[in-house]
Amino acid sequence: MLTRVLKRTFTTQETRTVDAQCLPLKPTWSIGSLMEPVDNGISQDQFERLLSLSRLKCKDRDQANGFKKDIDQLSQFTKHLQLHDFKEEPLTHIWQQEKGQLVREDKETHVDGRELLKYAKKKSGNFYVVKGTMPSS
């Protein structure tokens, strides 16, 4: 376990050839590398507890093994992400601020729901009335 972590740490520090935009010419990681086991995954007791809490029932042993495999893969992927220290600012816009779509400043307004009732097509007292999907609606 420790050698795998050390190996990964030191192999990510090597120099890479890049193009004019400083993008690597060869892939630096793959989805497969993120799926490599970090630990043994969840135990059978944890798996059964998770099934109980989620109210999932397995038809047979193969389906249960499939669920456990999927949970283990998701868990491994998450643990790989947690190993890295991302010191980036959270993404607030998809576009760069000086390019692309202009983003407006939202003005915070407070409107009482009772005020909005005057625009309702149908209402009953202080409640909105909407057409339901039942025949009696």
ROPA-644358 format. One line per 2 residues: number of its first residue (from 0); their letters; for each residue y, x negated, z of N, C-alpha, C, O, CB. Coordinates in pm, 1 decimal, padded with zeros to 6 digits. Glycine has a CB too. Layout:
REM ROPA-644358
NUM = a = Y X Z Y X Z Y X Z Y X Z Y X Z ~ ...
REM end
This chain:
REM ROPA-644358
0 = ml = -00118.8 -00083.0 00000.0 00000.0 00000.0 00000.0 00125.2 -00087.4 00000.0 00213.9 -00069.4 -00083.4 -00000.2 00094.4 00121.0 ~ 00132.1 -00182.7 00094.3 00249.9 -00267.9 00104.6 00265.5 -00353.7 -00020.6 00377.1 -00375.5 -00067.6 00241.2 -00356.9 00229.3
2 = tr = 00153.1 -00402.6 -00074.9 00163.6 -00486.2 -00195.6 00213.5 -00404.2 -00313.0 00286.9 -00455.9 -00397.2 00027.9 -00550.2 -00229.9 ~ 00174.8 -00276.4 -00320.4 00221.2 -00191.7 -00429.9 00372.5 -00171.1 -00421.1 00442.1 -00175.9 -00522.5 00148.3 -00056.0 -00427.8
4 = vl = 00423.1 -00147.9 -00299.2 00566.9 -00128.6 -00280.4 00641.5 -00257.8 -00311.4 00743.8 -00254.7 -00379.7 00597.6 -00081.9 -00136.3 ~ 00591.7 -00372.3 -00262.0 00655.6 -00500.6 -00289.8 00653.4 -00532.9 -00438.4 00752.3 -00580.8 -00494.0 00587.3 -00611.8 -00211.7
6 = kr = 00539.0 -00506.2 -00502.6 00528.1 -00532.1 -00645.7 00629.9 -00449.5 -00722.9 00696.9 -00501.2 -00812.4 00386.1 -00501.7 -00695.4 ~ 00642.1 -00322.0 -00689.2 00736.0 -00234.2 -00757.7 00879.7 -00281.8 -00733.7 00962.0 -00279.7 -00825.2 00718.5 -00088.1 -00710.0
8 = tf = 00909.3 -00324.4 -00611.3 01044.5 -00369.1 -00578.8 01082.1 -00492.4 -00659.1 01192.5 -00499.8 -00713.2 01056.7 -00398.3 -00429.6 ~ 00992.4 -00588.7 -00667.5 01025.1 -00712.2 -00736.1 01019.1 -00698.6 -00887.4 01093.2 -00767.5 -00957.5 00932.7 -00821.1 -00691.6
10 = tt = 00933.7 -00612.4 -00939.7 00927.4 -00597.8 -01084.5 01048.4 -00523.0 -01138.2 01080.9 -00537.5 -01256.1 00799.9 -00525.9 -01124.7 ~ 01115.9 -00444.0 -01056.8 01234.3 -00373.1 -01105.1 01357.5 -00463.4 -01106.5 01460.9 -00424.5 -01161.0 01261.0 -00250.5 -01018.5
12 = qe = 01348.7 -00584.3 -01047.3 01462.1 -00674.7 -01040.1 01468.7 -00771.0 -01159.2 01565.1 -00846.7 -01169.8 01456.3 -00752.8 -00911.5 ~ 01370.9 -00770.7 -01247.8 01370.8 -00866.7 -01357.7 01476.5 -00831.2 -01462.3 01518.4 -00716.0 -01473.0 01232.4 -00872.9 -01422.6
14 = tr = 01518.5 -00931.0 -01538.8 01621.4 -00907.3 -01640.0 01560.4 -00836.0 -01759.7 01443.9 -00857.5 -01793.1 01687.3 -01040.2 -01683.9 ~ 01638.1 -00752.7 -01822.9 01592.0 -00675.3 -01937.8 01689.2 -00696.2 -02053.3 01809.3 -00714.1 -02033.0 01579.4 -00523.9 -01902.5
16 = tv = 01635.6 -00693.7 -02173.5 01722.1 -00704.0 -02290.3 01783.6 -00567.1 -02316.4 01716.2 -00464.3 -02311.1 01643.2 -00754.9 -02415.3 ~ 01913.3 -00568.8 -02344.5 01986.4 -00444.5 -02363.9 02062.1 -00448.7 -02496.8 02082.1 -00555.5 -02554.6 02083.8 -00419.7 -02246.5
18 = da = 02103.6 -00331.2 -02544.2 02180.8 -00323.8 -02668.2 02330.5 -00333.2 -02637.0 02368.8 -00366.9 -02525.0 02149.2 -00192.4 -02744.8 ~ 02413.8 -00303.5 -02735.5 02559.4 -00316.8 -02719.2 02614.9 -00222.3 -02612.8 02716.1 -00253.1 -02549.8 02629.2 -00290.5 -02852.0
20 = qc = 02549.7 -00107.3 -02592.2 02595.3 -00012.0 -02490.2 02527.7 -00035.9 -02355.0 02535.8 00047.9 -02265.2 02568.5 00131.2 -02536.6 ~ 02461.1 -00150.5 -02341.5 02390.3 -00188.5 -02218.0 02273.2 -00096.1 -02186.5 02236.2 -00080.7 -02070.1 02486.9 -00188.7 -02100.7
22 = lp = 02214.8 -00034.9 -02288.2 02095.7 00045.4 -02269.0 01973.2 -00042.8 -02293.2 01972.9 -00121.5 -02387.9 02095.8 00169.3 -02363.6 ~ 01869.6 -00031.7 -02210.6 01750.8 -00115.7 -02229.6 01684.8 -00088.2 -02364.2 01678.6 00026.3 -02408.9 01650.1 -00092.3 -02116.3
24 = lk = 01635.4 -00193.9 -02428.6 01567.7 -00179.4 -02556.6 01425.5 -00128.1 -02539.4 01370.5 -00066.6 -02630.8 01566.3 -00311.8 -02630.4 ~ 01365.9 -00152.2 -02424.6 01230.8 -00104.4 -02395.9 01237.0 -00014.4 -02273.4 01324.8 -00031.0 -02188.8 01131.6 -00223.4 -02373.3
26 = pt = 01145.1 00080.3 -02263.1 01144.9 00168.3 -02145.2 01131.0 00087.3 -02016.5 01057.9 -00011.7 -02012.2 01030.7 00271.4 -02155.1 ~ 01200.3 00129.1 -01913.6 01194.5 00058.6 -01785.4 01103.7 00129.0 -01685.7 01068.3 00071.0 -01583.0 01333.9 00044.9 -01726.8
28 = ws = 01065.4 00253.1 -01714.2 00975.3 00327.4 -01628.8 00915.0 00439.5 -01711.4 00959.2 00464.4 -01823.6 01048.3 00382.4 -01502.8 ~ 00816.5 00506.1 -01658.6 00755.2 00619.2 -01727.2 00721.6 00726.8 -01624.8 00720.6 00702.4 -01504.2 00628.1 00575.3 -01805.1
30 = ig = 00694.7 00843.8 -01674.8 00654.0 00952.6 -01585.5 00524.7 00913.1 -01514.5 00505.2 00944.4 -01397.1 00635.3 01086.3 -01664.4 ~ 00437.1 00844.4 -01586.8 00311.3 00799.3 -01526.1 00334.8 00710.2 -01405.7 00261.2 00718.6 -01307.4 00227.4 00725.2 -01628.1
32 = sl = 00436.6 00624.8 -01411.8 00464.6 00536.5 -01298.0 00514.2 00615.4 -01178.4 00493.7 00573.5 -01064.5 00567.5 00430.3 -01336.5 ~ 00579.0 00728.9 -01201.7 00624.7 00812.6 -01090.7 00511.8 00894.7 -01030.3 00525.3 00949.2 -00920.8 00735.4 00904.7 -01137.2
34 = me = 00400.9 00903.3 -01102.0 00288.1 00980.4 -01051.6 00184.4 00892.2 -00982.6 00084.2 00942.9 -00932.2 00223.3 01056.9 -01164.9 ~ 00207.1 00760.7 -00979.6 00114.6 00672.4 -00908.7 00114.4 00710.2 -00761.8 00220.0 00737.7 -00704.9 00153.3 00522.6 -00927.3
36 = pv = -00002.6 00711.9 -00699.6 -00009.1 00753.9 -00558.9 00067.8 00660.3 -00466.5 00055.2 00538.1 -00475.2 -00153.6 00761.8 -00513.7 ~ 00146.5 00718.8 -00378.9 00216.8 00642.9 -00276.2 00133.4 00646.1 -00148.2 00129.0 00547.8 -00074.2 00360.3 00700.5 -00251.3
38 = dn = 00068.1 00757.9 -00122.8 -00020.7 00771.0 -00007.7 -00137.7 00861.0 -00047.3 -00159.3 00886.2 -00165.8 00055.5 00828.9 00116.7 ~ -00211.4 00908.1 00049.2 -00332.1 00986.6 00021.2 -00304.9 01132.9 -00009.4 -00399.3 01207.4 -00035.7 -00425.2 00978.1 00137.2
40 = gi = -00181.5 01176.4 -00007.1 -00150.6 01316.8 -00030.7 -00168.6 01398.6 00095.5 -00177.8 01343.8 00205.4 -00237.7 01372.6 -00141.8 ~ -00173.5 01529.7 00079.4 -00185.8 01615.9 00197.1 -00332.2 01626.2 00238.2 -00422.4 01616.4 00155.1 -00127.2 01756.7 00168.9
42 = sq = -00353.9 01645.9 00367.0 -00490.5 01658.6 00417.5 -00543.6 01799.0 00387.8 -00468.3 01888.8 00350.1 -00495.9 01629.2 00570.1 ~ -00673.1 01815.8 00405.3 -00734.6 01946.2 00381.8 -00679.2 02050.2 00479.5 -00659.1 02166.0 00442.9 -00887.9 01936.7 00395.0
44 = dq = -00654.8 02007.9 00604.0 -00597.4 02100.9 00703.4 -00457.0 02144.2 00662.1 -00422.8 02262.0 00671.9 -00593.3 02035.3 00843.7 ~ -00375.5 02049.0 00616.0 -00240.3 02082.8 00570.7 -00246.8 02177.0 00450.4 -00168.6 02271.6 00440.5 -00161.2 01954.7 00534.6
46 = fe = -00339.7 02150.7 00359.9 -00354.5 02234.2 00240.9 -00392.2 02377.0 00279.4 -00334.3 02472.5 00227.7 -00460.3 02174.9 00146.5 ~ -00488.5 02391.8 00369.5 -00530.2 02525.0 00411.9 -00416.5 02597.1 00485.0 -00400.3 02718.2 00470.0 -00654.2 02515.9 00502.1
48 = rl = -00338.3 02523.5 00563.6 -00223.0 02583.1 00632.8 -00119.1 02629.7 00530.8 -00061.5 02737.6 00545.2 -00159.4 02481.2 00731.9 ~ -00095.2 02548.3 00427.6 -00000.4 02584.2 00322.5 -00046.5 02709.0 00248.0 00034.3 02797.1 00218.6 00017.5 02467.8 00224.7
50 = ls = -00175.7 02717.1 00217.4 -00230.0 02837.2 00152.3 -00210.7 02959.3 00242.1 -00175.3 03067.1 00194.3 -00380.2 02818.3 00118.9 ~ -00234.0 02942.2 00370.9 -00218.4 03053.3 00463.9 -00073.7 03099.7 00471.3 -00046.5 03219.7 00468.1 -00267.4 03013.6 00602.2
52 = ls = 00019.5 03004.8 00481.3 00161.4 03040.4 00490.3 00211.9 03106.3 00362.7 00296.5 03195.5 00368.2 00244.7 02916.9 00520.5 ~ 00160.6 03063.0 00247.8 00207.0 03119.4 00121.1 00128.1 03243.8 00080.9 00157.8 03307.2 -00020.3 00197.3 03015.0 00011.3
54 = rl = 00028.8 03277.5 00160.0 -00055.5 03394.4 00133.2 -00126.1 03384.5 -00002.5 -00149.4 03485.3 -00069.2 00028.8 03521.9 00138.4 ~ -00159.6 03260.9 -00042.2 -00235.4 03241.9 -00165.5 -00383.6 03241.1 -00133.5 -00426.4 03185.6 -00032.3 -00194.1 03111.0 -00236.8
56 = kc = -00461.0 03303.0 -00220.7 -00606.0 03303.1 -00204.1 -00666.3 03238.9 -00328.6 -00627.5 03270.1 -00441.3 -00661.8 03449.0 -00181.6 ~ -00760.2 03150.4 -00306.7 -00826.8 03082.7 -00418.1 -00955.3 03156.5 -00452.3 -01031.5 03195.8 -00364.0 -00856.5 02934.4 -00383.5
58 = kd = -00978.2 03174.7 -00582.9 -01098.8 03244.4 -00627.4 -01223.4 03161.9 -00599.6 -01325.9 03213.8 -00555.6 -01089.9 03276.8 -00776.2 ~ -01212.2 03032.0 -00626.4 -01327.1 02944.0 -00607.4 -01279.8 02802.8 -00572.4 -01159.9 02777.0 -00562.5 -01415.7 02941.7 -00734.3
60 = rd = -01373.9 02713.9 -00554.3 -01343.6 02576.5 -00513.1 -01264.7 02502.1 -00621.3 -01178.5 02420.1 -00589.8 -01473.6 02500.5 -00481.3 ~ -01294.1 02530.8 -00749.1 -01222.9 02463.1 -00858.2 -01073.9 02498.0 -00857.7 -00989.1 02411.1 -00877.7 -01285.1 02500.7 -00993.7
62 = qa = -01043.4 02624.3 -00834.9 -00903.5 02665.4 -00829.2 -00833.3 02600.7 -00710.2 -00718.7 02557.3 -00721.8 -00892.7 02818.5 -00820.9 ~ -00901.0 02594.2 -00596.6 -00843.2 02530.1 -00477.6 -00817.1 02381.8 -00504.6 -00712.5 02329.0 -00466.8 -00937.2 02546.7 -00355.1
64 = ng = -00911.8 02315.3 -00569.5 -00893.3 02173.2 -00603.1 -00777.5 02154.5 -00700.2 -00704.3 02056.0 -00690.7 -01022.1 02114.7 -00663.6 ~ -00759.9 02247.6 -00793.1 -00648.1 02242.2 -00887.4 -00515.0 02257.2 -00817.0 -00420.2 02184.2 -00846.0 -00662.6 02350.1 -00992.8
66 = fk = -00507.6 02353.1 -00723.1 -00385.5 02371.3 -00643.2 -00352.4 02244.8 -00565.7 -00238.5 02198.1 -00564.9 -00401.2 02489.8 -00546.2 ~ -00455.7 02189.7 -00499.7 -00433.7 02070.1 -00416.3 -00389.3 01952.2 -00503.1 -00303.1 01874.3 -00462.7 -00562.9 02033.2 -00337.8
68 = kd = -00447.2 01939.5 -00620.3 -00407.9 01830.5 -00710.8 -00261.4 01846.5 -00752.4 -00186.3 01749.0 -00753.4 -00499.6 01827.8 -00836.3 ~ -00220.7 01969.1 -00786.7 -00081.2 01995.1 -00825.5 00014.5 01965.1 -00710.9 00119.5 01904.3 -00731.6 -00064.3 02141.0 -00870.6
70 = id = -00021.6 02007.6 -00590.3 00063.7 01982.3 -00473.8 00074.2 01833.1 -00448.0 00182.4 01782.9 -00417.4 00008.9 02054.3 -00349.1 ~ -00037.2 01761.4 -00459.9 -00035.6 01616.4 -00439.8 00054.2 01548.1 -00542.1 00128.7 01456.6 -00507.4 -00177.6 01559.4 -00448.3
72 = ql = 00048.0 01591.8 -00668.8 00132.0 01530.9 -00772.7 00280.0 01556.2 -00744.5 00361.8 01465.1 -00757.4 00094.4 01586.0 -00911.7 ~ 00314.7 01678.2 -00706.6 00454.1 01708.8 -00672.8 00500.4 01626.5 -00552.8 00612.5 01575.9 -00550.1 00470.7 01859.0 -00643.5
74 = sq = 00413.7 01614.4 -00455.4 00446.4 01537.2 -00335.7 00466.3 01389.5 -00369.9 00560.3 01326.9 -00320.8 00335.8 01552.7 -00229.9 ~ 00379.0 01333.4 -00453.6 00390.8 01192.6 -00493.6 00520.5 01169.6 -00570.4 00590.4 01071.0 -00547.0 00269.7 01150.1 -00579.6
76 = ft = 00552.3 01260.1 -00661.4 00675.2 01248.4 -00740.7 00797.1 01248.6 -00648.6 00888.1 01167.3 -00664.8 00685.2 01364.0 -00844.0 ~ 00798.1 01340.6 -00551.8 00909.6 01349.1 -00457.4 00919.9 01222.9 -00373.9 01030.1 01173.8 -00349.5 00893.8 01470.8 -00366.4
78 = kh = 00807.0 01169.9 -00329.7 00808.9 01047.9 -00247.8 00860.3 00928.4 -00327.3 00929.8 00843.0 -00272.4 00668.6 01017.9 -00193.4 ~ 00826.7 00921.6 -00456.4 00880.1 00813.2 -00540.3 01031.8 00822.3 -00548.6 01100.5 00720.4 -00542.4 00818.8 00818.3 -00682.0
80 = lq = 01084.1 00943.0 -00562.5 01229.3 00959.7 -00567.8 01294.2 00922.9 -00435.9 01404.3 00867.9 -00433.7 01265.1 01102.7 -00604.7 ~ 01226.3 00953.2 -00325.2 01281.9 00922.5 -00194.6 01283.7 00772.6 -00165.5 01359.7 00727.6 -00079.7 01203.7 00994.1 -00087.8
82 = lh = 01201.1 00694.9 -00235.6 01197.8 00549.9 -00214.7 01324.7 00481.8 -00264.7 01359.2 00373.4 -00217.8 01076.8 00489.9 -00284.2 ~ 01393.6 00543.4 -00358.2 01512.0 00482.7 -00418.2 01638.1 00530.6 -00349.2 01648.4 00645.3 -00305.8 01518.8 00513.9 -00567.2
84 = df = 01732.3 00440.6 -00340.4 01860.3 00473.0 -00279.0 01960.2 00498.4 -00390.9 02008.8 00404.2 -00453.4 01909.2 00358.4 -00183.8 ~ 01990.8 00623.7 -00416.2 02084.5 00659.4 -00521.5 02223.4 00667.8 -00460.6 02252.7 00759.0 -00383.3 02044.8 00793.5 -00590.0
86 = ke = 02307.8 00573.6 -00495.3 02443.5 00572.7 -00439.8 02542.3 00623.1 -00544.1 02648.5 00564.2 -00564.8 02482.8 00430.4 -00392.2 ~ 02506.9 00729.0 -00607.0 02592.0 00788.8 -00708.7 02662.9 00909.6 -00649.5 02613.6 00974.4 -00557.2 02509.8 00828.9 -00833.6
88 = ep = 02778.4 00937.5 -00704.5 02849.2 01059.0 -00665.6 02772.6 01178.9 -00719.9 02715.3 01170.3 -00828.5 02996.5 01058.2 -00717.7 ~ 02770.2 01289.2 -00648.1 02702.3 01408.3 -00699.8 02766.4 01454.8 -00830.4 02887.5 01444.0 -00849.4 02705.7 01521.9 -00595.7
90 = lt = 02682.8 01506.3 -00919.1 02730.6 01556.0 -01047.6 02809.3 01684.2 -01025.7 02756.8 01781.5 -00971.6 02612.9 01579.9 -01145.3 ~ 02936.1 01684.3 -01068.0 03017.5 01804.0 -01052.6 03045.1 01870.7 -01186.2 03067.7 01991.6 -01191.7 03148.1 01770.1 -00984.1
92 = hi = 03043.4 01792.8 -01294.4 03066.8 01846.6 -01428.2 02965.2 01784.6 -01523.7 02922.0 01670.8 -01505.7 03213.1 01818.5 -01475.8 ~ 02929.1 01860.3 -01623.3 02836.2 01809.1 -01723.9 02909.2 01714.3 -01817.5 02851.8 01614.9 -01862.1 02771.7 01924.8 -01803.4
94 = wq = 03034.6 01743.8 -01847.7 03112.1 01662.8 -01940.5 03197.6 01562.8 -01864.6 03229.3 01581.9 -01747.2 03200.0 01751.4 -02029.3 ~ 03234.0 01456.1 -01933.7 03329.1 01362.8 -01875.2 03461.4 01436.6 -01859.8 03492.2 01526.8 -01937.7 03345.2 01233.4 -01962.9
96 = qe = 03538.1 01398.7 -01760.9 03659.5 01473.3 -01731.1 03761.2 01467.7 -01844.5 03835.3 01563.9 -01865.0 03721.7 01420.9 -01604.8 ~ 03766.4 01357.5 -01918.4 03866.5 01348.7 -02024.3 03813.9 01397.3 -02159.5 03889.4 01401.2 -02256.6 03914.9 01205.9 -02037.0
98 = kg = 03685.9 01434.5 -02167.6 03627.8 01479.2 -02294.2 03553.8 01610.7 -02273.9 03521.8 01650.1 -02161.8 03532.5 01372.2 -02351.7 ~ 03528.0 01676.6 -02385.2 03443.2 01794.5 -02380.0 03518.3 01919.5 -02340.0 03638.1 01933.0 -02364.8 03330.8 01771.8 -02285.4
100 = ql = 03446.7 02009.3 -02278.4 03502.0 02139.6 -02242.6 03598.2 02127.2 -02124.9 03572.0 02054.7 -02028.9 03389.5 02238.2 -02208.8 ~ 03707.8 02197.8 -02133.6 03804.4 02197.7 -02024.5 03754.9 02287.9 -01912.3 03703.6 02397.0 -01937.1 03943.5 02243.4 -02073.8
102 = vr = 03770.5 02242.6 -01792.0 03726.4 02318.7 -01676.6 03849.4 02374.2 -01607.0 03941.6 02299.8 -01573.6 03641.4 02231.2 -01579.8 ~ 03850.6 02503.2 -01585.6 03967.8 02565.0 -01522.8 03957.6 02551.6 -01371.9 03849.4 02534.3 -01315.7 03980.5 02714.2 -01563.3
104 = ed = 04071.1 02559.9 -01309.4 04075.9 02562.2 -01163.7 04053.1 02706.1 -01119.6 04124.8 02796.3 -01162.9 04212.5 02506.2 -01109.1 ~ 03956.3 02727.9 -01035.8 03930.1 02862.1 -00984.5 04024.5 02892.4 -00870.3 04046.1 02810.1 -00781.2 03783.8 02876.3 -00938.6
106 = ke = 04080.0 03011.2 -00874.6 04167.9 03054.7 -00766.8 04086.0 03143.1 -00673.9 04024.3 03240.2 -00717.6 04294.1 03130.7 -00821.8 ~ 04086.0 03109.4 -00548.1 04009.8 03186.1 -00451.8 04083.5 03315.6 -00420.5 04199.4 03315.2 -00379.1 03985.2 03104.3 -00323.6
108 = th = 04013.8 03424.9 -00441.3 04072.2 03555.4 -00409.3 03974.5 03631.7 -00321.7 03852.9 03615.1 -00331.8 04105.9 03636.3 -00538.9 ~ 04028.8 03713.6 -00237.8 03944.7 03795.3 -00151.7 03973.2 03941.7 -00183.5 04086.3 03988.9 -00171.9 03970.0 03763.9 -00000.1
110 = vd = 03867.6 04012.1 -00223.8 03881.9 04153.7 -00254.0 03781.9 04229.4 -00168.3 03663.4 04196.2 -00165.1 03860.0 04182.8 -00406.4 ~ 03829.0 04327.8 -00101.5 03743.2 04410.7 -00017.7 03660.0 04502.0 -00107.5 03709.7 04554.7 -00207.0 03827.4 04494.0 00083.9
112 = gr = 03532.8 04520.0 -00071.3 03443.3 04605.2 -00149.9 03492.8 04747.5 -00162.3 03470.5 04812.1 -00264.7 03306.8 04605.7 -00089.1 ~ 03558.8 04796.8 -00060.8 03611.7 04933.5 -00064.6 03722.8 04945.8 -00168.6 03741.7 05051.9 -00228.0 03664.3 04974.8 00074.1
114 = el = 03796.1 04836.5 -00190.2 03899.2 04835.5 -00294.1 03836.1 04849.9 -00432.5 03891.5 04915.6 -00520.7 03982.3 04705.7 -00286.5 ~ 03720.1 04788.0 -00449.9 03652.3 04792.3 -00578.9 03591.2 04929.0 -00608.4 03564.3 04961.0 -00724.2 03544.7 04686.8 -00583.7
116 = lk = 03569.4 05009.5 -00505.1 03510.8 05141.6 -00525.1 03592.4 05228.3 -00619.4 03537.2 05317.2 -00684.4 03495.9 05211.4 -00393.2 ~ 03722.1 05204.5 -00628.2 03804.5 05288.5 -00715.4 03771.4 05267.1 -00863.0 03808.7 05349.4 -00946.6 03952.4 05260.1 -00691.1
118 = ya = 03701.8 05157.6 -00896.8 03662.3 05131.6 -01035.3 03520.8 05180.3 -01067.1 03477.2 05171.1 -01181.8 03672.3 04983.6 -01064.1 ~ 03449.3 05231.5 -00968.2 03311.9 05276.2 -00988.4 03308.6 05404.6 -01070.5 03391.3 05493.8 -01051.5 03241.9 05297.5 -00853.6
120 = kk = 03210.9 05413.1 -01163.1 03195.1 05535.4 -01242.2 03142.0 05648.0 -01155.4 03185.7 05762.6 -01166.7 03101.1 05511.6 -01361.6 ~ 03045.3 05613.9 -01066.7 02988.9 05714.5 -00976.9 02988.0 05656.6 -00836.3 02956.1 05539.5 -00815.8 02844.7 05757.1 -01021.6
122 = ks = 03023.1 05739.7 -00741.1 03016.6 05696.0 -00601.8 02988.4 05816.9 -00514.6 03010.6 05931.6 -00553.2 03148.6 05625.3 -00558.0 ~ 02939.0 05787.0 -00396.6 02910.6 05890.4 -00298.5 02968.8 05841.6 -00166.9 02908.8 05758.7 -00098.5 02755.8 05920.4 -00287.0
124 = gn = 03083.8 05892.4 -00132.3 03151.1 05845.2 -00011.9 03196.4 05701.3 -00030.9 03272.2 05671.1 -00123.1 03058.6 05856.9 00110.9 ~ 03150.0 05613.2 00056.0 03184.2 05471.9 00045.4 03073.1 05389.4 -00017.6 03062.3 05269.6 00008.7 03216.8 05416.9 00181.5
126 = fy = 02989.1 05453.1 -00101.9 02875.7 05383.4 -00162.6 02878.7 05398.6 -00313.4 02920.8 05501.4 -00366.3 02742.9 05436.4 -00106.7 ~ 02833.3 05294.3 -00381.8 02815.2 05300.4 -00526.2 02689.0 05380.3 -00555.1 02593.4 05374.8 -00477.8 02807.0 05157.6 -00588.5
128 = vv = 02687.4 05454.4 -00665.4 02568.8 05525.6 -00709.4 02529.6 05468.1 -00843.4 02609.4 05465.5 -00937.1 02592.9 05679.8 -00718.0 ~ 02404.3 05421.3 -00852.2 02354.7 05364.6 -00976.8 02231.0 05439.1 -01020.3 02156.0 05492.3 -00938.4 02324.9 05214.8 -00961.6
130 = kg = 02210.9 05442.2 -01150.4 02092.8 05509.7 -01204.8 01971.4 05423.3 -01177.2 01970.6 05304.5 -01209.2 02107.9 05537.3 -01357.8 ~ 01869.8 05482.1 -01118.5 01748.0 05410.7 -01087.5 01645.2 05425.0 -01198.3 01670.6 05490.0 -01299.6 01690.8 05459.8 -00957.0
132 = tm = 01530.8 05365.1 -01179.0 01423.7 05371.8 -01278.2 01325.2 05483.3 -01246.6 01236.8 05511.5 -01327.5 01350.5 05238.8 -01285.8 ~ 01338.2 05547.0 -01131.5 01250.6 05655.7 -01095.1 01293.0 05783.3 -01167.7 01411.9 05803.3 -01192.6 01251.0 05676.6 -00943.2
134 = ps = 01197.9 05869.1 -01201.5 01232.6 05993.8 -01272.9 01332.5 06081.3 -01198.5 01407.9 06154.7 -01262.2 01107.8 06074.0 -01298.8 ~ 01335.4 06075.8 -01065.5 01425.5 06162.6 -00989.1 01568.5 06110.0 -00987.8 01657.9 06179.6 -00939.6 01375.4 06177.4 -00846.4
136 = s = 01593.5 05989.7 -01038.9 01727.8 05929.6 -01033.7 01818.4 05988.8 -01139.7 01934.8 05950.2 -01150.0 01719.8 05777.8 -01051.5
REM end
